């Protein structure tokens, strides 16, 4: 579902922002995420970052020396 600014009809790219990024007018509350929804998304982002770090490979020299390749 695409959300549009009721003032200028521009797409709302982030429902966390309280003003339109194009016309800079206030967006109505029904188009915005609630504080609770924002908190849930933030927690999910933190959990995904933590998982990504857990699966990140340690730094290595693999592939860094290509001088011997012709």
PDB file with SEQRES, HELIX, SHEET and CRYST1 records, atoms N, CA, C and O in Angstrom:
SEQRES   1 A   70  UNK UNK UNK UNK UNK UNK UNK UNK UNK UNK UNK UNK UNK          
SEQRES   2 A   70  UNK UNK UNK UNK UNK UNK UNK UNK UNK UNK UNK UNK UNK          
SEQRES   3 A   70  UNK UNK UNK UNK UNK UNK UNK UNK UNK UNK UNK UNK UNK          
SEQRES   4 A   70  UNK UNK UNK UNK UNK UNK UNK UNK UNK UNK UNK UNK UNK          
SEQRES   5 A   70  UNK UNK UNK UNK UNK UNK UNK UNK UNK UNK UNK UNK UNK          
SEQRES   6 A   70  UNK UNK UNK UNK UNK                                          
HELIX    1 AA1 UNK A   29  UNK A   31  5                                   3    
HELIX    2 AA2 UNK A   35  UNK A   55  1                                  21    
CRYST1    1.000    1.000    1.000  90.00  90.00  90.00 P 1           1          
ATOM      1  N   UNK A   1       0.839  -1.179   0.000  1.00  0.00           N  
ATOM      2  CA  UNK A   1       0.000   0.000   0.000  1.00  0.00           C  
ATOM      3  C   UNK A   1       0.885   1.244   0.000  1.00  0.00           C  
ATOM      4  O   UNK A   1       1.840   1.341   0.770  1.00  0.00           O  
ATOM      5  N   UNK A   2       0.563   2.160  -0.846  1.00  0.00           N  
ATOM      6  CA  UNK A   2       1.325   3.401  -0.926  1.00  0.00           C  
ATOM      7  C   UNK A   2       0.559   4.504  -0.196  1.00  0.00           C  
ATOM      8  O   UNK A   2      -0.645   4.673  -0.385  1.00  0.00           O  
ATOM      9  N   UNK A   3       1.277   5.245   0.634  1.00  0.00           N  
ATOM     10  CA  UNK A   3       0.677   6.358   1.357  1.00  0.00           C  
ATOM     11  C   UNK A   3       1.092   7.657   0.683  1.00  0.00           C  
ATOM     12  O   UNK A   3       2.258   7.843   0.334  1.00  0.00           O  
ATOM     13  N   UNK A   4       0.124   8.556   0.503  1.00  0.00           N  
ATOM     14  CA  UNK A   4       0.381   9.827  -0.164  1.00  0.00           C  
ATOM     15  C   UNK A   4       0.072  10.989   0.764  1.00  0.00           C  
ATOM     16  O   UNK A   4      -0.854  10.929   1.573  1.00  0.00           O  
ATOM     17  N   UNK A   5       0.852  12.039   0.635  1.00  0.00           N  
ATOM     18  CA  UNK A   5       0.601  13.260   1.380  1.00  0.00           C  
ATOM     19  C   UNK A   5      -0.741  13.836   0.915  1.00  0.00           C  
ATOM     20  O   UNK A   5      -0.960  13.979  -0.288  1.00  0.00           O  
ATOM     21  N   UNK A   6      -1.627  14.162   1.832  1.00  0.00           N  
ATOM     22  CA  UNK A   6      -2.923  14.708   1.432  1.00  0.00           C  
ATOM     23  C   UNK A   6      -2.829  16.137   0.876  1.00  0.00           C  
ATOM     24  O   UNK A   6      -3.775  16.628   0.259  1.00  0.00           O  
ATOM     25  N   UNK A   7      -1.697  16.792   1.095  1.00  0.00           N  
ATOM     26  CA  UNK A   7      -1.531  18.174   0.641  1.00  0.00           C  
ATOM     27  C   UNK A   7      -0.972  18.256  -0.774  1.00  0.00           C  
ATOM     28  O   UNK A   7      -1.455  19.040  -1.592  1.00  0.00           O  
ATOM     29  N   UNK A   8       0.054  17.441  -1.064  1.00  0.00           N  
ATOM     30  CA  UNK A   8       0.717  17.545  -2.373  1.00  0.00           C  
ATOM     31  C   UNK A   8       0.686  16.242  -3.174  1.00  0.00           C  
ATOM     32  O   UNK A   8       1.161  16.199  -4.309  1.00  0.00           O  
ATOM     33  N   UNK A   9       0.136  15.195  -2.595  1.00  0.00           N  
ATOM     34  CA  UNK A   9       0.018  13.873  -3.228  1.00  0.00           C  
ATOM     35  C   UNK A   9       1.362  13.173  -3.457  1.00  0.00           C  
ATOM     36  O   UNK A   9       1.421  12.198  -4.206  1.00  0.00           O  
ATOM     37  N   UNK A  10       2.424  13.644  -2.838  1.00  0.00           N  
ATOM     38  CA  UNK A  10       3.731  12.982  -2.942  1.00  0.00           C  
ATOM     39  C   UNK A  10       3.714  11.718  -2.090  1.00  0.00           C  
ATOM     40  O   UNK A  10       3.035  11.673  -1.064  1.00  0.00           O  
ATOM     41  N   UNK A  11       4.455  10.688  -2.505  1.00  0.00           N  
ATOM     42  CA  UNK A  11       4.545   9.481  -1.682  1.00  0.00           C  
ATOM     43  C   UNK A  11       5.179   9.789  -0.326  1.00  0.00           C  
ATOM     44  O   UNK A  11       6.105  10.594  -0.228  1.00  0.00           O  
ATOM     45  N   UNK A  12       4.672   9.146   0.699  1.00  0.00           N  
ATOM     46  CA  UNK A  12       5.263   9.255   2.040  1.00  0.00           C  
ATOM     47  C   UNK A  12       6.245   8.099   2.161  1.00  0.00           C  
ATOM     48  O   UNK A  12       5.836   6.941   2.247  1.00  0.00           O  
ATOM     49  N   UNK A  13       7.526   8.403   2.168  1.00  0.00           N  
ATOM     50  CA  UNK A  13       8.561   7.376   2.186  1.00  0.00           C  
ATOM     51  C   UNK A  13       8.845   6.858   3.585  1.00  0.00           C  
ATOM     52  O   UNK A  13       9.316   5.731   3.736  1.00  0.00           O  
ATOM     53  N   UNK A  14       8.575   7.640   4.595  1.00  0.00           N  
ATOM     54  CA  UNK A  14       8.774   7.209   5.971  1.00  0.00           C  
ATOM     55  C   UNK A  14       7.586   7.676   6.804  1.00  0.00           C  
ATOM     56  O   UNK A  14       7.333   8.873   6.940  1.00  0.00           O  
ATOM     57  N   UNK A  15       6.872   6.714   7.352  1.00  0.00           N  
ATOM     58  CA  UNK A  15       5.724   7.048   8.190  1.00  0.00           C  
ATOM     59  C   UNK A  15       6.148   7.379   9.613  1.00  0.00           C  
ATOM     60  O   UNK A  15       5.303   7.595  10.481  1.00  0.00           O  
ATOM     61  N   UNK A  16       7.456   7.418   9.853  1.00  0.00           N  
ATOM     62  CA  UNK A  16       7.980   7.850  11.147  1.00  0.00           C  
ATOM     63  C   UNK A  16       8.071   9.369  11.215  1.00  0.00           C  
ATOM     64  O   UNK A  16       8.017   9.949  12.299  1.00  0.00           O  
ATOM     65  N   UNK A  17       8.209  10.013  10.057  1.00  0.00           N  
ATOM     66  CA  UNK A  17       8.347  11.467   9.990  1.00  0.00           C  
ATOM     67  C   UNK A  17       6.983  12.132  10.090  1.00  0.00           C  
ATOM     68  O   UNK A  17       6.000  11.638   9.537  1.00  0.00           O  
ATOM     69  N   UNK A  18       6.929  13.232  10.785  1.00  0.00           N  
ATOM     70  CA  UNK A  18       5.644  13.904  11.012  1.00  0.00           C  
ATOM     71  C   UNK A  18       5.320  14.967   9.969  1.00  0.00           C  
ATOM     72  O   UNK A  18       4.218  15.514   9.949  1.00  0.00           O  
ATOM     73  N   UNK A  19       6.294  15.256   9.099  1.00  0.00           N  
ATOM     74  CA  UNK A  19       6.038  16.227   8.035  1.00  0.00           C  
ATOM     75  C   UNK A  19       6.373  15.602   6.686  1.00  0.00           C  
ATOM     76  O   UNK A  19       7.194  14.689   6.605  1.00  0.00           O  
ATOM     77  N   UNK A  20       5.743  16.090   5.645  1.00  0.00           N  
ATOM     78  CA  UNK A  20       5.994  15.634   4.282  1.00  0.00           C  
ATOM     79  C   UNK A  20       7.381  16.087   3.851  1.00  0.00           C  
ATOM     80  O   UNK A  20       7.766  17.232   4.089  1.00  0.00           O  
ATOM     81  N   UNK A  21       8.115  15.211   3.230  1.00  0.00           N  
ATOM     82  CA  UNK A  21       9.453  15.545   2.762  1.00  0.00           C  
ATOM     83  C   UNK A  21       9.450  16.428   1.528  1.00  0.00           C  
ATOM     84  O   UNK A  21      10.496  16.954   1.148  1.00  0.00           O  
ATOM     85  N   UNK A  22       8.288  16.604   0.890  1.00  0.00           N  
ATOM     86  CA  UNK A  22       8.203  17.422  -0.315  1.00  0.00           C  
ATOM     87  C   UNK A  22       7.638  18.804   0.009  1.00  0.00           C  
ATOM     88  O   UNK A  22       8.290  19.819  -0.238  1.00  0.00           O  
ATOM     89  N   UNK A  23       6.438  18.840   0.558  1.00  0.00           N  
ATOM     90  CA  UNK A  23       5.802  20.149   0.809  1.00  0.00           C  
ATOM     91  C   UNK A  23       6.018  20.659   2.231  1.00  0.00           C  
ATOM     92  O   UNK A  23       5.688  21.805   2.537  1.00  0.00           O  
ATOM     93  N   UNK A  24       6.569  19.817   3.095  1.00  0.00           N  
ATOM     94  CA  UNK A  24       6.898  20.154   4.482  1.00  0.00           C  
ATOM     95  C   UNK A  24       5.687  20.517   5.343  1.00  0.00           C  
ATOM     96  O   UNK A  24       5.827  21.197   6.359  1.00  0.00           O  
ATOM     97  N   UNK A  25       4.509  20.068   4.939  1.00  0.00           N  
ATOM     98  CA  UNK A  25       3.321  20.276   5.765  1.00  0.00           C  
ATOM     99  C   UNK A  25       3.141  19.075   6.686  1.00  0.00           C  
ATOM    100  O   UNK A  25       3.613  17.977   6.391  1.00  0.00           O  
ATOM    101  N   UNK A  26       2.454  19.297   7.803  1.00  0.00           N  
ATOM    102  CA  UNK A  26       2.218  18.230   8.770  1.00  0.00           C  
ATOM    103  C   UNK A  26       1.351  17.136   8.171  1.00  0.00           C  
ATOM    104  O   UNK A  26       0.375  17.400   7.469  1.00  0.00           O  
ATOM    105  N   UNK A  27       1.738  15.894   8.469  1.00  0.00           N  
ATOM    106  CA  UNK A  27       0.954  14.755   8.016  1.00  0.00           C  
ATOM    107  C   UNK A  27      -0.072  14.390   9.085  1.00  0.00           C  
ATOM    108  O   UNK A  27       0.221  14.502  10.275  1.00  0.00           O  
ATOM    109  N   UNK A  28      -1.259  13.958   8.690  1.00  0.00           N  
ATOM    110  CA  UNK A  28      -2.269  13.589   9.675  1.00  0.00           C  
ATOM    111  C   UNK A  28      -1.854  12.324  10.439  1.00  0.00           C  
ATOM    112  O   UNK A  28      -1.208  11.441   9.875  1.00  0.00           O  
ATOM    113  N   UNK A  29      -2.221  12.243  11.701  1.00  0.00           N  
ATOM    114  CA  UNK A  29      -1.815  11.113  12.545  1.00  0.00           C  
ATOM    115  C   UNK A  29      -2.178   9.745  11.976  1.00  0.00           C  
ATOM    116  O   UNK A  29      -1.453   8.775  12.198  1.00  0.00           O  
ATOM    117  N   UNK A  30      -3.278   9.653  11.252  1.00  0.00           N  
ATOM    118  CA  UNK A  30      -3.695   8.343  10.721  1.00  0.00           C  
ATOM    119  C   UNK A  30      -2.746   7.810   9.641  1.00  0.00           C  
ATOM    120  O   UNK A  30      -2.803   6.629   9.297  1.00  0.00           O  
ATOM    121  N   UNK A  31      -1.879   8.669   9.109  1.00  0.00           N  
ATOM    122  CA  UNK A  31      -0.895   8.223   8.127  1.00  0.00           C  
ATOM    123  C   UNK A  31       0.449   7.886   8.761  1.00  0.00           C  
ATOM    124  O   UNK A  31       1.331   7.341   8.097  1.00  0.00           O  
ATOM    125  N   UNK A  32       0.607   8.205  10.034  1.00  0.00           N  
ATOM    126  CA  UNK A  32       1.877   7.999  10.727  1.00  0.00           C  
ATOM    127  C   UNK A  32       1.874   6.701  11.525  1.00  0.00           C  
ATOM    128  O   UNK A  32       0.822   6.191  11.909  1.00  0.00           O  
ATOM    129  N   UNK A  33       3.070   6.180  11.765  1.00  0.00           N  
ATOM    130  CA  UNK A  33       3.198   5.049  12.675  1.00  0.00           C  
ATOM    131  C   UNK A  33       3.057   5.557  14.104  1.00  0.00           C  
ATOM    132  O   UNK A  33       3.461   6.677  14.420  1.00  0.00           O  
ATOM    133  N   UNK A  34       2.487   4.733  14.951  1.00  0.00           N  
ATOM    134  CA  UNK A  34       2.369   5.101  16.361  1.00  0.00           C  
ATOM    135  C   UNK A  34       3.737   4.951  17.034  1.00  0.00           C  
ATOM    136  O   UNK A  34       4.631   4.297  16.497  1.00  0.00           O  
ATOM    137  N   UNK A  35       3.890   5.555  18.200  1.00  0.00           N  
ATOM    138  CA  UNK A  35       5.142   5.432  18.956  1.00  0.00           C  
ATOM    139  C   UNK A  35       5.419   3.966  19.274  1.00  0.00           C  
ATOM    140  O   UNK A  35       6.572   3.534  19.265  1.00  0.00           O  
ATOM    141  N   UNK A  36       4.375   3.207  19.553  1.00  0.00           N  
ATOM    142  CA  UNK A  36       4.528   1.773  19.849  1.00  0.00           C  
ATOM    143  C   UNK A  36       5.040   1.028  18.619  1.00  0.00           C  
ATOM    144  O   UNK A  36       5.927   0.183  18.734  1.00  0.00           O  
ATOM    145  N   UNK A  37       4.490   1.333  17.447  1.00  0.00           N  
ATOM    146  CA  UNK A  37       4.947   0.691  16.213  1.00  0.00           C  
ATOM    147  C   UNK A  37       6.404   1.039  15.918  1.00  0.00           C  
ATOM    148  O   UNK A  37       7.179   0.183  15.491  1.00  0.00           O  
ATOM    149  N   UNK A  38       6.768   2.286  16.147  1.00  0.00           N  
ATOM    150  CA  UNK A  38       8.150   2.721  15.926  1.00  0.00           C  
ATOM    151  C   UNK A  38       9.092   1.979  16.873  1.00  0.00           C  
ATOM    152  O   UNK A  38      10.178   1.564  16.466  1.00  0.00           O  
ATOM    153  N   UNK A  39       8.690   1.810  18.122  1.00  0.00           N  
ATOM    154  CA  UNK A  39       9.508   1.095  19.104  1.00  0.00           C  
ATOM    155  C   UNK A  39       9.690  -0.369  18.702  1.00  0.00           C  
ATOM    156  O   UNK A  39      10.781  -0.920  18.848  1.00  0.00           O  
ATOM    157  N   UNK A  40       8.641  -0.991  18.204  1.00  0.00           N  
ATOM    158  CA  UNK A  40       8.722  -2.385  17.753  1.00  0.00           C  
ATOM    159  C   UNK A  40       9.694  -2.503  16.582  1.00  0.00           C  
ATOM    160  O   UNK A  40      10.523  -3.413  16.554  1.00  0.00           O  
ATOM    161  N   UNK A  41       9.598  -1.591  15.619  1.00  0.00           N  
ATOM    162  CA  UNK A  41      10.503  -1.618  14.470  1.00  0.00           C  
ATOM    163  C   UNK A  41      11.951  -1.406  14.895  1.00  0.00           C  
ATOM    164  O   UNK A  41      12.857  -2.052  14.368  1.00  0.00           O  
ATOM    165  N   UNK A  42      12.168  -0.505  15.843  1.00  0.00           N  
ATOM    166  CA  UNK A  42      13.525  -0.240  16.332  1.00  0.00           C  
ATOM    167  C   UNK A  42      14.101  -1.493  16.989  1.00  0.00           C  
ATOM    168  O   UNK A  42      15.266  -1.831  16.775  1.00  0.00           O  
ATOM    169  N   UNK A  43      13.291  -2.174  17.780  1.00  0.00           N  
ATOM    170  CA  UNK A  43      13.748  -3.395  18.450  1.00  0.00           C  
ATOM    171  C   UNK A  43      14.073  -4.477  17.415  1.00  0.00           C  
ATOM    172  O   UNK A  43      15.072  -5.182  17.552  1.00  0.00           O  
ATOM    173  N   UNK A  44      13.243  -4.610  16.389  1.00  0.00           N  
ATOM    174  CA  UNK A  44      13.498  -5.584  15.332  1.00  0.00           C  
ATOM    175  C   UNK A  44      14.798  -5.267  14.602  1.00  0.00           C  
ATOM    176  O   UNK A  44      15.574  -6.173  14.295  1.00  0.00           O  
ATOM    177  N   UNK A  45      15.042  -3.986  14.320  1.00  0.00           N  
ATOM    178  CA  UNK A  45      16.280  -3.574  13.665  1.00  0.00           C  
ATOM    179  C   UNK A  45      17.494  -3.932  14.523  1.00  0.00           C  
ATOM    180  O   UNK A  45      18.499  -4.428  14.012  1.00  0.00           O  
ATOM    181  N   UNK A  46      17.395  -3.680  15.816  1.00  0.00           N  
ATOM    182  CA  UNK A  46      18.498  -3.995  16.725  1.00  0.00           C  
ATOM    183  C   UNK A  46      18.774  -5.490  16.757  1.00  0.00           C  
ATOM    184  O   UNK A  46      19.931  -5.911  16.780  1.00  0.00           O  
ATOM    185  N   UNK A  47      17.706  -6.300  16.760  1.00  0.00           N  
ATOM    186  CA  UNK A  47      17.860  -7.755  16.769  1.00  0.00           C  
ATOM    187  C   UNK A  47      18.511  -8.241  15.471  1.00  0.00           C  
ATOM    188  O   UNK A  47      19.361  -9.132  15.499  1.00  0.00           O  
ATOM    189  N   UNK A  48      18.120  -7.666  14.346  1.00  0.00           N  
ATOM    190  CA  UNK A  48      18.707  -8.063  13.063  1.00  0.00           C  
ATOM    191  C   UNK A  48      20.180  -7.674  12.990  1.00  0.00           C  
ATOM    192  O   UNK A  48      20.992  -8.437  12.468  1.00  0.00           O  
ATOM    193  N   UNK A  49      20.533  -6.501  13.503  1.00  0.00           N  
ATOM    194  CA  UNK A  49      21.933  -6.084  13.531  1.00  0.00           C  
ATOM    195  C   UNK A  49      22.758  -7.027  14.397  1.00  0.00           C  
ATOM    196  O   UNK A  49      23.883  -7.381  14.045  1.00  0.00           O  
ATOM    197  N   UNK A  50      22.193  -7.430  15.531  1.00  0.00           N  
ATOM    198  CA  UNK A  50      22.893  -8.348  16.426  1.00  0.00           C  
ATOM    199  C   UNK A  50      23.124  -9.689  15.733  1.00  0.00           C  
ATOM    200  O   UNK A  50      24.219 -10.246  15.813  1.00  0.00           O  
ATOM    201  N   UNK A  51      22.106 -10.209  15.057  1.00  0.00           N  
ATOM    202  CA  UNK A  51      22.251 -11.485  14.337  1.00  0.00           C  
ATOM    203  C   UNK A  51      23.278 -11.365  13.213  1.00  0.00           C  
ATOM    204  O   UNK A  51      24.076 -12.277  12.999  1.00  0.00           O  
ATOM    205  N   UNK A  52      23.258 -10.258  12.506  1.00  0.00           N  
ATOM    206  CA  UNK A  52      24.210 -10.063  11.414  1.00  0.00           C  
ATOM    207  C   UNK A  52      25.639 -10.075  11.947  1.00  0.00           C  
ATOM    208  O   UNK A  52      26.527 -10.652  11.319  1.00  0.00           O  
ATOM    209  N   UNK A  53      25.870  -9.449  13.091  1.00  0.00           N  
ATOM    210  CA  UNK A  53      27.207  -9.437  13.688  1.00  0.00           C  
ATOM    211  C   UNK A  53      27.618 -10.830  14.132  1.00  0.00           C  
ATOM    212  O   UNK A  53      28.794 -11.185  14.039  1.00  0.00           O  
ATOM    213  N   UNK A  54      26.666 -11.630  14.616  1.00  0.00           N  
ATOM    214  CA  UNK A  54      26.972 -12.989  15.054  1.00  0.00           C  
ATOM    215  C   UNK A  54      27.422 -13.858  13.884  1.00  0.00           C  
ATOM    216  O   UNK A  54      28.253 -14.748  14.062  1.00  0.00           O  
ATOM    217  N   UNK A  55      26.889 -13.613  12.698  1.00  0.00           N  
ATOM    218  CA  UNK A  55      27.201 -14.425  11.533  1.00  0.00           C  
ATOM    219  C   UNK A  55      28.295 -13.822  10.662  1.00  0.00           C  
ATOM    220  O   UNK A  55      28.674 -14.402   9.644  1.00  0.00           O  
ATOM    221  N   UNK A  56      28.796 -12.673  11.058  1.00  0.00           N  
ATOM    222  CA  UNK A  56      29.838 -12.010  10.285  1.00  0.00           C  
ATOM    223  C   UNK A  56      31.131 -12.814  10.367  1.00  0.00           C  
ATOM    224  O   UNK A  56      31.536 -13.248  11.446  1.00  0.00           O  
ATOM    225  N   UNK A  57      31.777 -13.008   9.216  1.00  0.00           N  
ATOM    226  CA  UNK A  57      33.033 -13.732   9.186  1.00  0.00           C  
ATOM    227  C   UNK A  57      34.141 -12.866   9.766  1.00  0.00           C  
ATOM    228  O   UNK A  57      34.128 -11.646   9.603  1.00  0.00           O  
ATOM    229  N   UNK A  58      35.099 -13.493  10.444  1.00  0.00           N  
ATOM    230  CA  UNK A  58      36.216 -12.713  10.973  1.00  0.00           C  
ATOM    231  C   UNK A  58      37.044 -12.159   9.816  1.00  0.00           C  
ATOM    232  O   UNK A  58      37.061 -12.729   8.725  1.00  0.00           O  
ATOM    233  N   UNK A  59      37.721 -11.059  10.061  1.00  0.00           N  
ATOM    234  CA  UNK A  59      38.588 -10.475   9.043  1.00  0.00           C  
ATOM    235  C   UNK A  59      39.670 -11.476   8.670  1.00  0.00           C  
ATOM    236  O   UNK A  59      40.218 -12.165   9.530  1.00  0.00           O  
ATOM    237  N   UNK A  60      39.971 -11.548   7.381  1.00  0.00           N  
ATOM    238  CA  UNK A  60      41.039 -12.439   6.929  1.00  0.00           C  
ATOM    239  C   UNK A  60      41.782 -11.778   5.771  1.00  0.00           C  
ATOM    240  O   UNK A  60      41.352 -10.759   5.231  1.00  0.00           O  
ATOM    241  N   UNK A  61      42.891 -12.377   5.414  1.00  0.00           N  
ATOM    242  CA  UNK A  61      43.688 -11.862   4.296  1.00  0.00           C  
ATOM    243  C   UNK A  61      43.280 -12.557   3.007  1.00  0.00           C  
ATOM    244  O   UNK A  61      43.875 -12.282   1.964  1.00  0.00           O  
ATOM    245  N   UNK A  62      42.319 -13.419   3.030  1.00  0.00           N  
ATOM    246  CA  UNK A  62      41.906 -14.163   1.851  1.00  0.00           C  
ATOM    247  C   UNK A  62      41.517 -13.195   0.730  1.00  0.00           C  
ATOM    248  O   UNK A  62      40.644 -12.342   0.891  1.00  0.00           O  
ATOM    249  N   UNK A  63      42.192 -13.356  -0.401  1.00  0.00           N  
ATOM    250  CA  UNK A  63      41.854 -12.534  -1.568  1.00  0.00           C  
ATOM    251  C   UNK A  63      42.480 -11.153  -1.576  1.00  0.00           C  
ATOM    252  O   UNK A  63      42.301 -10.401  -2.533  1.00  0.00           O  
ATOM    253  N   UNK A  64      43.216 -10.804  -0.518  1.00  0.00           N  
ATOM    254  CA  UNK A  64      43.765  -9.451  -0.477  1.00  0.00           C  
ATOM    255  C   UNK A  64      45.047  -9.331  -1.283  1.00  0.00           C  
ATOM    256  O   UNK A  64      45.398  -8.232  -1.711  1.00  0.00           O  
ATOM    257  N   UNK A  65      45.762 -10.442  -1.501  1.00  0.00           N  
ATOM    258  CA  UNK A  65      47.006 -10.368  -2.252  1.00  0.00           C  
ATOM    259  C   UNK A  65      46.783 -10.992  -3.628  1.00  0.00           C  
ATOM    260  O   UNK A  65      46.783 -12.214  -3.779  1.00  0.00           O  
ATOM    261  N   UNK A  66      46.599 -10.148  -4.608  1.00  0.00           N  
ATOM    262  CA  UNK A  66      46.374 -10.634  -5.965  1.00  0.00           C  
ATOM    263  C   UNK A  66      47.575 -10.312  -6.857  1.00  0.00           C  
ATOM    264  O   UNK A  66      47.465 -10.390  -8.081  1.00  0.00           O  
ATOM    265  N   UNK A  67      48.710  -9.955  -6.272  1.00  0.00           N  
ATOM    266  CA  UNK A  67      49.864  -9.551  -7.063  1.00  0.00           C  
ATOM    267  C   UNK A  67      50.455 -10.720  -7.851  1.00  0.00           C  
ATOM    268  O   UNK A  67      51.094 -10.496  -8.879  1.00  0.00           O  
ATOM    269  N   UNK A  68      50.263 -11.947  -7.402  1.00  0.00           N  
ATOM    270  CA  UNK A  68      50.811 -13.105  -8.099  1.00  0.00           C  
ATOM    271  C   UNK A  68      49.946 -13.578  -9.250  1.00  0.00           C  
ATOM    272  O   UNK A  68      50.346 -14.479  -9.988  1.00  0.00           O  
ATOM    273  N   UNK A  69      48.779 -12.998  -9.421  1.00  0.00           N  
ATOM    274  CA  UNK A  69      47.874 -13.410 -10.494  1.00  0.00           C  
ATOM    275  C   UNK A  69      48.188 -12.626 -11.744  1.00  0.00           C  
ATOM    276  O   UNK A  69      48.302 -11.401 -11.710  1.00  0.00           O  
ATOM    277  N   UNK A  70      48.328 -13.335 -12.850  1.00  0.00           N  
ATOM    278  CA  UNK A  70      48.629 -12.671 -14.123  1.00  0.00           C  
ATOM    279  C   UNK A  70      47.432 -12.693 -15.021  1.00  0.00           C  
ATOM    280  O   UNK A  70      47.490 -12.182 -16.139  1.00  0.00           O  
TER     281      UNK A  70                                                      
END                                                                             
